[in-house]
Amino acid sequence: MGTVSAIVSAYFGEKYLQGRLDNLLKQNPRPEIIIVCQEGSPESVIASRVQRDNSSQEIKVMHSVNIPTVYDAWNIGLTEATGEYITNANCDDRFSKGGLALLVKALDEHPDYAVAYGNQEIVEKVDGNVVGFFNWNEGGFRELLDGDFLGCMPLWRKSLHDKYGYFDAGMTSAGDYEFWLRLAFNNEKFFKVKKTVGQYLRADNSLERRDPSLAMFETAQARTRYYLQSGAGKNGQVYIGMATTRQLDVEHVMSLITTREFTWFPVKNQPADFARNMIVNTFLHNPAKPEFLLLTDSDATWAGKKAVDRLMERNLPMVCGTFFKRDIPPVPTIGPGASTNASGDSMYNFGKTIEAILERMKKSGLSDEEVTNNLVLPKDDSDLFKIDGCGMHFVMIRRDVLEAVKPPWFQYTVAGAGEDFAFCRKVRAAGFDIYADLSVYSGHIVGDGLNFGLRQFLMFYNNTKEINSKEQIWKA
């Protein structure tokens, strides 16, 4: 019978940890138990006590200084696991009597299968009355695209990580689903044990229920990542990268990624230069070799798929939508180069951008009431405005540009200047032109129900001297 390592991510699990460890110790075969917890936490005390009281049992306690994502914890546990098979032993779930043995038997008897899983009872209190039942589907990649069907306590071969890597630690709730998709995409097979193997605790503070918008977002991200690689996406050449540090309009981005036509890669809570470098690196190493990278901010809004399509149709080395600062005055953050000051800083003439926007809006014939912050105008010969620098709020970059520019692509180099304009200087130095598309406008979320963009820019232009100056030259 194959040996098992059970990885327990013991963060905020004090209430359930002792019961979970007791549950694992009663299984036959007894698994090697690897407990990953924060140093000095109540869970660490429980784990150490259980380790001491069961000295004959293989129990390992691994400490971290910080609280990682659950997938970080699993990855930490995997580095110490010695079992032939791995299972994730969530603190609030329980194997039924003989449940683990059923999964081990399935993999022992079916060496061509990568993962075994079974049905689960649903409870609302540990060891409480059964209130529901998960009778999971069977299938492969196509079926898995429609939703995770492996449940909360699968068993998989440790050797899979040597071949396909570890869990995506950048995710907080869909990292396991992403890994199953990764396996299925590579034609690995899943074996369903048609019996109940354990209980799932349905709780409001569970990962997927605590933040349903984020769970939905990550699920769609994982799904589209492999849908693109499968060759089934209609617009599979677009890879969307986002540094998520501010308010995120989940419904807005979901309108794109649920179509399965785009790959979405957000990097959360990291400095902008680090996040964008990570996005570019991932884009360039994507096996599907997508042609375009669309960089957006997490507080960006735009006119849906038609705005993305318009930038892609331009087929330019680098083209941005037209966007504005998220504060007062809402001036554009795209501009042609003006000069270099005495300190060697690059200066940009945003006043010329203001003139170009005003001329384009005059040509559009739209009234003040018809203007919106997320706007795509009919094409016009005057749409493309050559610039030297821009923010990365809503920017389409062609693959050959990123291949030509040496990493790090984004880097803070000048005090008071951004990593975004520094990247633009590298693009220009590599021989590529940059354009702003004056037919595509992108807004900025600045609060609940409040959006800054073209409407606010026009209002300030018409009513203040501060934004009416034609000579707005700043360092960037």
SULRAFEN-V724291 format. One record per pair of residues at least 24 apart in sequence whose C-alpha atoms are under 6 Angstrom apart, sorted by the first residue. I is the first residue (numbers start at 1). J is the second residue. D is the distance in Angstrom with one decimal. If there is no record, write none. Layout:
((I & J & D) (I & J & D))
This chain:
((3 & 83 & 4.9) (3 & 84 & 5.2) (4 & 31 & 4.8) (4 & 83 & 4.5) (4 & 84 & 5.9) (4 & 85 & 4.7) (4 & 86 & 5.7) (5 & 31 & 5.3) (5 & 32 & 4.5) (5 & 33 & 5.9) (5 & 81 & 5.8) (5 & 83 & 4.8) (5 & 86 & 5.0) (6 & 33 & 5.0) (6 & 86 & 5.9) (6 & 87 & 4.9) (6 & 88 & 5.8) (6 & 89 & 5.8) (7 & 34 & 4.9) (7 & 77 & 5.9) (7 & 88 & 5.0) (7 & 89 & 5.6) (8 & 35 & 4.8) (8 & 89 & 5.0) (8 & 90 & 5.9) (9 & 36 & 5.2) (9 & 73 & 5.8) (10 & 36 & 5.8) (10 & 37 & 5.0) (11 & 37 & 5.8) (13 & 91 & 6.0) (14 & 43 & 5.2) (16 & 91 & 5.5) (16 & 92 & 5.5) (17 & 91 & 5.3) (20 & 91 & 5.5) (32 & 58 & 5.1) (33 & 59 & 4.8) (34 & 59 & 6.0) (34 & 60 & 4.8) (34 & 61 & 6.0) (35 & 61 & 4.8) (36 & 62 & 4.8) (36 & 63 & 5.9) (37 & 63 & 5.1) (38 & 63 & 5.3) (38 & 64 & 4.9) (38 & 65 & 5.9) (39 & 63 & 5.1) (39 & 64 & 5.8) (39 & 65 & 5.8) (69 & 172 & 5.8) (71 & 167 & 5.8) (71 & 169 & 5.0) (72 & 169 & 5.0) (84 & 158 & 5.7) (85 & 156 & 5.5) (85 & 157 & 4.5) (85 & 158 & 5.3) (86 & 155 & 5.6) (86 & 156 & 5.3) (86 & 158 & 5.8) (87 & 155 & 4.8) (93 & 199 & 5.8) (93 & 200 & 5.1) (93 & 201 & 5.9) (94 & 198 & 5.5) (94 & 199 & 5.2) (95 & 197 & 5.9) (95 & 198 & 4.0) (96 & 197 & 5.4) (96 & 198 & 4.3) (99 & 197 & 4.0) (113 & 189 & 4.9) (113 & 190 & 5.8) (114 & 156 & 5.8) (114 & 157 & 6.0) (114 & 188 & 5.9) (114 & 189 & 5.5) (114 & 190 & 6.0) (115 & 155 & 5.6) (115 & 156 & 4.3) (115 & 190 & 4.9) (116 & 154 & 5.8) (116 & 155 & 5.3) (116 & 190 & 5.9) (116 & 191 & 4.7) (116 & 192 & 5.8) (117 & 150 & 5.8) (117 & 154 & 4.5) (117 & 192 & 5.2) (117 & 193 & 5.9) (118 & 192 & 5.5) (118 & 193 & 4.6) (118 & 196 & 6.0) (118 & 197 & 5.6) (119 & 195 & 5.9) (119 & 196 & 4.6) (120 & 196 & 5.3) (120 & 198 & 5.1) (120 & 199 & 5.2) (121 & 199 & 4.7) (122 & 199 & 5.8) (122 & 200 & 5.0) (123 & 201 & 5.0) (124 & 201 & 5.5) (124 & 202 & 5.2) (140 & 184 & 5.8) (141 & 184 & 4.8) (141 & 185 & 5.7) (145 & 223 & 5.9) (148 & 177 & 6.0) (173 & 207 & 5.5) (173 & 208 & 5.8) (173 & 215 & 5.7) (174 & 218 & 5.7) (174 & 219 & 5.6) (178 & 222 & 5.0) (221 & 264 & 5.2) (224 & 260 & 5.0) (224 & 263 & 5.0) (225 & 263 & 4.9) (229 & 288 & 5.0) (233 & 261 & 4.7) (234 & 261 & 5.6) (235 & 261 & 5.2) (236 & 261 & 5.6) (236 & 262 & 5.8) (237 & 290 & 4.2) (237 & 291 & 4.8) (237 & 292 & 5.9) (238 & 262 & 5.8) (238 & 290 & 5.9) (238 & 292 & 4.9) (238 & 293 & 5.9) (239 & 263 & 4.9) (239 & 293 & 4.9) (240 & 264 & 4.8) (240 & 293 & 5.8) (240 & 294 & 4.7) (241 & 265 & 4.9) (241 & 266 & 5.7) (241 & 279 & 5.8) (241 & 295 & 4.9) (242 & 266 & 4.6) (242 & 295 & 5.9) (242 & 296 & 5.1) (242 & 297 & 5.6) (243 & 267 & 5.1) (243 & 275 & 5.7) (243 & 297 & 5.8) (244 & 268 & 4.8) (244 & 298 & 4.8) (245 & 269 & 5.2) (246 & 298 & 5.9) (247 & 299 & 5.6) (248 & 298 & 5.0) (248 & 299 & 5.6) (273 & 410 & 5.1) (273 & 411 & 5.7) (291 & 399 & 5.3) (292 & 397 & 5.7) (292 & 398 & 4.6) (292 & 399 & 5.6) (293 & 396 & 5.7) (293 & 397 & 5.2) (294 & 395 & 5.5) (294 & 396 & 4.4) (295 & 394 & 5.8) (295 & 395 & 5.2) (296 & 393 & 4.7) (296 & 394 & 4.6) (297 & 393 & 4.9) (299 & 444 & 5.6) (299 & 445 & 5.0) (300 & 443 & 5.8) (300 & 444 & 5.0) (301 & 442 & 5.6) (301 & 443 & 4.9) (302 & 374 & 4.6) (302 & 442 & 4.7) (303 & 374 & 4.8) (303 & 375 & 5.6) (317 & 397 & 5.9) (317 & 398 & 5.0) (318 & 396 & 5.7) (318 & 397 & 4.5) (318 & 434 & 5.1) (319 & 395 & 5.9) (319 & 396 & 5.3) (319 & 434 & 5.8) (319 & 435 & 4.7) (319 & 436 & 5.4) (320 & 394 & 5.8) (320 & 395 & 4.1) (320 & 396 & 5.9) (320 & 436 & 4.8) (321 & 394 & 5.7) (321 & 436 & 5.8) (321 & 437 & 5.2) (321 & 440 & 5.0) (321 & 441 & 5.6) (322 & 438 & 5.9) (322 & 440 & 6.0) (322 & 441 & 4.7) (323 & 441 & 6.0) (323 & 442 & 5.2) (324 & 453 & 5.6) (326 & 444 & 5.8) (326 & 452 & 5.8) (330 & 457 & 5.3) (333 & 390 & 5.7) (333 & 391 & 6.0) (334 & 389 & 5.9) (334 & 390 & 4.1) (335 & 387 & 5.1) (335 & 389 & 5.7) (336 & 387 & 4.0) (336 & 388 & 4.6) (337 & 388 & 5.3) (346 & 475 & 5.8) (347 & 474 & 5.3) (347 & 475 & 4.5) (348 & 473 & 5.3) (348 & 474 & 5.5) (349 & 472 & 5.7) (349 & 473 & 4.4) (350 & 472 & 5.3) (350 & 473 & 6.0) (351 & 470 & 4.5) (351 & 471 & 5.0) (351 & 472 & 4.6) (373 & 443 & 5.1) (373 & 453 & 4.9) (373 & 454 & 5.0) (373 & 455 & 5.9) (374 & 441 & 5.4) (374 & 442 & 5.1) (374 & 443 & 5.8) (375 & 440 & 5.9) (375 & 441 & 5.0) (376 & 439 & 5.5) (376 & 440 & 4.7) (377 & 439 & 4.8) (383 & 437 & 5.4) (383 & 438 & 4.8) (383 & 439 & 5.6) (384 & 436 & 5.8) (384 & 437 & 4.9) (385 & 435 & 5.4) (385 & 436 & 5.1) (386 & 435 & 4.4) (387 & 434 & 5.6) (387 & 435 & 5.4) (389 & 421 & 5.3) (389 & 424 & 5.3) (390 & 421 & 5.9) (391 & 420 & 5.4) (392 & 420 & 6.0) (417 & 476 & 4.5))
